[in-house]
């Protein structure tokens, strides 16, 4: 069975909301990267993970790359609506803490 990632982008003022549906892994990371590499001129990126079913280390790395990009381009990153398993993984690898430290540093 082929599992894919669907990324819906919505601009809300200077905030871009990317709604992720499906799987963020080695086979779908290019779809995610294609949506995030061109981000500029925004104040915040919200990654809405309500529809995300699974993420692997490649997906975590892609999110970390977006966090690095946000530092270079001057926007913040927020993660919303991750299911329990994904939240636990992102917490274990320290992603929530990294984002919080960077957000506090920006203020």
Protein Blocks (a to p, Z undefined) as FASTA:
>chain_A
ZZddddddddehjaccdddehjddfklmmmmmmmmmmgghiabdcddfklpmbdcfklmm
mmmmmmmmmmmnopacddehiafklmmmmmmnommmmmmmmmmmmZZ
